[in-house]
Amino acid sequence: QVHIAESGGGLVHPGGALRLSCAASGNIFIVYDMAWYRQFPGKQRDLVASMTKEHRATVDDSVKDLFTISRDNSKNTIVPERNGLEPEDTAIYFCYARITPWKPMVTSDYWGQGTQVTLTS
């Protein structure tokens, strides 16, 4: 089995930093793209940033100057970075990975369960 584990989130004061991490583990042959998405209440899930296994990063235009992303292929982890969080950043953040497991060798999309980030004064 493949596991996507998110950590971090919770309550953050405005102006604070985003502290999230995601790790893919288990029966993994190769991890292709990894990404973070977020979902605002009543809205669809939107891409924040993604990174290929070759470390090519894509940041959504709506947050291009706000978020960066880093990845460690040896640990299959991906970490979004943002300082200066604002109340508008309150959302559920989801980790995504496109993975080929060893058995069966079928490439699929995997999602974490999501972690809530809430800006509060």
Residue frames as qw, qx, qy, qz and C-alpha x, y, z in Angstrom:
[[0.000, 0.886, 0.464, 0.000, 0.00, 0.00, 0.00],
 [0.358, 0.381, -0.024, 0.852, 0.95, 3.61, -0.54],
 [0.320, -0.744, -0.483, 0.332, 0.50, 6.15, 2.24],
 [0.223, 0.592, 0.048, 0.773, 0.38, 9.92, 1.96],
 [0.496, -0.604, -0.491, 0.385, 0.91, 11.49, 5.36],
 [0.112, 0.748, 0.037, 0.653, 0.47, 15.20, 5.95],
 [0.541, -0.468, -0.464, 0.523, 1.68, 16.95, 9.06],
 [0.168, -0.034, -0.060, 0.983, 1.37, 20.44, 10.39],
 [0.232, -0.555, -0.526, -0.602, -1.51, 22.85, 10.09],
 [0.374, -0.533, -0.616, 0.444, -3.73, 24.03, 12.89],
 [0.053, -0.959, -0.266, 0.081, -4.16, 27.56, 14.19],
 [0.589, 0.098, 0.073, 0.799, -1.80, 30.25, 12.94],
 [0.064, -0.772, -0.234, 0.587, -1.67, 33.96, 13.68],
 [0.521, 0.838, 0.131, 0.097, -1.79, 36.39, 10.75],
 [0.105, 0.890, -0.439, 0.056, 1.70, 37.10, 9.58],
 [0.679, -0.412, 0.607, -0.008, 2.86, 33.68, 10.66],
 [0.180, 0.455, -0.780, -0.391, 4.49, 30.98, 8.55],
 [0.901, 0.075, -0.164, -0.393, 2.96, 27.92, 6.95],
 [0.204, -0.479, 0.846, -0.118, 4.30, 24.77, 8.56],
 [0.912, 0.164, 0.150, -0.345, 3.21, 21.79, 6.51],
 [0.034, -0.478, 0.843, 0.243, 4.96, 18.68, 5.33],
 [0.899, 0.187, 0.052, -0.393, 3.94, 15.65, 3.33],
 [0.164, -0.464, 0.859, 0.140, 5.60, 12.27, 2.98],
 [0.859, 0.198, -0.257, -0.397, 4.77, 9.43, 0.64],
 [0.225, -0.455, 0.851, -0.136, 5.68, 5.99, 1.89],
 [0.827, 0.095, 0.451, -0.323, 4.99, 2.31, 1.48],
 [0.747, 0.156, 0.597, 0.250, 5.04, 0.13, -1.60],
 [0.293, 0.891, -0.037, -0.345, 6.61, 2.75, -3.90],
 [0.798, 0.206, 0.300, 0.479, 8.56, 2.15, -7.08],
 [0.342, 0.166, 0.145, 0.914, 8.66, 5.75, -8.28],
 [0.014, 0.758, 0.460, -0.463, 7.10, 9.08, -7.32],
 [0.380, 0.512, 0.373, 0.674, 6.43, 11.44, -10.17],
 [0.055, -0.581, -0.019, -0.812, 4.77, 14.78, -9.42],
 [0.342, -0.466, -0.677, 0.456, 4.07, 15.86, -5.88],
 [0.024, -0.497, -0.207, -0.843, 1.94, 18.85, -5.02],
 [0.022, -0.346, -0.651, 0.675, -0.04, 20.78, -2.47],
 [0.142, -0.518, -0.548, -0.642, -3.61, 21.85, -3.09],
 [0.034, 0.154, 0.595, -0.788, -6.00, 23.80, -0.93],
 [0.168, -0.515, -0.741, -0.396, -9.73, 23.96, -0.63],
 [0.146, -0.120, 0.276, -0.942, -11.67, 26.93, 0.66],
 [0.330, 0.288, 0.771, -0.462, -15.10, 26.37, 2.23],
 [0.569, 0.612, 0.406, -0.370, -17.66, 25.59, -0.43],
 [0.369, 0.763, -0.390, -0.360, -15.07, 25.69, -3.21],
 [0.957, 0.244, -0.148, 0.061, -13.23, 23.15, -5.30],
 [0.746, -0.475, 0.218, 0.412, -9.72, 22.00, -4.55],
 [0.448, 0.886, -0.113, 0.044, -7.13, 24.25, -6.24],
 [0.829, 0.149, -0.169, 0.512, -3.45, 23.79, -6.91],
 [0.327, -0.912, 0.101, 0.225, -1.03, 25.78, -4.78],
 [0.129, 0.760, -0.609, -0.184, 2.25, 24.42, -6.06],
 [0.990, 0.053, 0.129, -0.026, 3.72, 21.27, -7.53],
 [0.065, -0.744, 0.633, 0.205, 7.13, 19.83, -8.28],
 [0.891, 0.298, -0.313, -0.138, 8.25, 17.08, -10.63],
 [0.904, -0.343, 0.082, 0.241, 10.81, 14.48, -9.58],
 [0.646, 0.351, 0.045, 0.676, 13.28, 16.50, -11.65],
 [0.319, -0.518, -0.323, 0.725, 12.55, 19.43, -9.32],
 [0.028, 0.299, 0.364, 0.882, 10.70, 21.56, -11.81],
 [0.013, 0.408, 0.652, -0.639, 8.34, 23.68, -9.76],
 [0.086, -0.486, -0.517, -0.699, 5.00, 25.11, -10.74],
 [0.037, -0.336, -0.575, 0.745, 3.25, 27.65, -8.56],
 [0.185, 0.719, 0.659, 0.124, -0.29, 28.69, -9.35],
 [0.248, 0.493, 0.139, 0.822, -0.47, 32.20, -10.78],
 [0.406, -0.784, -0.268, -0.387, -2.80, 33.31, -8.00],
 [0.683, -0.721, 0.082, 0.085, -0.11, 32.68, -5.38],
 [0.797, 0.445, -0.137, 0.386, 3.05, 32.90, -7.48],
 [0.215, 0.651, -0.353, 0.637, 4.69, 35.59, -5.34],
 [0.588, -0.577, 0.239, -0.514, 3.54, 34.08, -2.07],
 [0.923, -0.234, 0.293, -0.089, 4.37, 30.37, -2.04],
 [0.304, 0.588, -0.738, -0.133, 7.49, 28.36, -2.78],
 [0.963, -0.119, 0.071, -0.231, 7.89, 24.62, -2.66],
 [0.054, 0.626, -0.778, 0.001, 10.68, 22.19, -1.98],
 [0.963, 0.022, -0.100, -0.249, 11.03, 18.45, -2.37],
 [0.251, -0.570, 0.782, -0.014, 13.34, 15.73, -1.12],
 [0.769, 0.234, -0.468, -0.366, 13.29, 12.73, -3.46],
 [0.339, 0.247, -0.866, 0.271, 15.30, 10.58, -1.05],
 [0.130, 0.118, 0.761, -0.624, 12.50, 10.92, 1.52],
 [0.058, -0.465, -0.753, -0.462, 9.58, 11.41, -0.87],
 [0.153, -0.660, -0.501, 0.538, 8.61, 14.58, 0.93],
 [0.210, 0.539, 0.316, 0.752, 7.26, 17.88, -0.28],
 [0.291, -0.558, -0.451, 0.633, 7.03, 21.08, 1.74],
 [0.180, 0.801, 0.317, 0.476, 5.25, 24.31, 0.83],
 [0.434, -0.275, -0.290, 0.807, 6.66, 27.52, 2.19],
 [0.002, -0.730, -0.316, -0.606, 4.88, 30.78, 2.82],
 [0.289, -0.246, -0.468, 0.798, 5.46, 33.53, 5.27],
 [0.170, 0.099, 0.026, -0.980, 3.08, 36.32, 6.05],
 [0.046, -0.383, -0.909, -0.159, -0.06, 34.20, 6.17],
 [0.275, -0.091, -0.006, -0.957, -3.30, 36.09, 5.85],
 [0.555, 0.125, 0.606, -0.556, -6.85, 35.18, 6.92],
 [0.717, 0.459, -0.184, -0.491, -7.57, 34.40, 3.27],
 [0.332, 0.419, -0.844, -0.040, -5.16, 31.48, 3.53],
 [0.531, -0.093, 0.693, -0.479, -7.55, 29.65, 5.84],
 [0.745, 0.291, -0.395, -0.452, -8.31, 26.41, 4.04],
 [0.902, -0.196, 0.384, 0.005, -7.87, 22.67, 4.06],
 [0.197, 0.722, -0.609, -0.264, -4.52, 21.81, 2.53],
 [0.962, 0.078, 0.236, -0.109, -4.12, 18.52, 0.67],
 [0.217, -0.564, 0.711, 0.359, -1.00, 16.71, -0.42],
 [0.859, 0.437, 0.057, -0.259, -0.98, 14.94, -3.78],
 [0.248, -0.536, 0.740, 0.322, 1.43, 12.51, -5.39],
 [0.838, 0.393, -0.198, -0.323, 1.45, 10.56, -8.64],
 [0.390, -0.523, 0.755, -0.071, 3.03, 7.23, -7.85],
 [0.780, 0.209, -0.542, -0.233, 3.83, 3.91, -9.42],
 [0.700, -0.497, 0.457, -0.231, 3.85, 1.24, -6.73],
 [0.104, -0.385, 0.899, 0.182, 5.87, -1.97, -7.01],
 [0.091, -0.203, -0.952, -0.212, 2.81, -4.18, -7.04],
 [0.711, 0.461, 0.448, 0.286, 0.74, -3.66, -8.99],
 [0.354, -0.223, 0.230, 0.879, 2.79, -1.38, -11.26],
 [0.126, 0.725, 0.579, 0.353, -0.10, 0.88, -12.07],
 [0.224, 0.075, -0.145, 0.961, 0.54, 4.61, -11.90],
 [0.230, -0.724, -0.632, -0.152, -2.16, 6.39, -9.94],
 [0.041, -0.619, 0.135, -0.773, -2.98, 9.59, -8.15],
 [0.550, -0.381, -0.664, 0.334, -2.78, 9.54, -4.37],
 [0.156, -0.719, -0.023, -0.677, -4.13, 12.11, -1.92],
 [0.187, 0.016, -0.719, 0.669, -3.62, 12.83, 1.72],
 [0.152, -0.620, -0.765, 0.080, -6.66, 13.26, 3.94],
 [0.032, 0.771, 0.163, 0.615, -6.10, 17.01, 4.24],
 [0.475, -0.333, -0.476, 0.661, -5.03, 19.23, 7.07],
 [0.036, -0.915, -0.373, -0.151, -6.83, 22.35, 8.23],
 [0.420, 0.013, -0.152, 0.894, -4.96, 25.65, 8.43],
 [0.148, -0.854, -0.484, -0.124, -6.89, 28.36, 10.22],
 [0.298, 0.341, -0.177, 0.874, -5.74, 31.93, 10.60],
 [0.441, -0.759, -0.476, -0.048, -6.84, 33.40, 13.90],
 [0.134, 0.649, -0.278, 0.696, -5.98, 36.51, 15.80]]
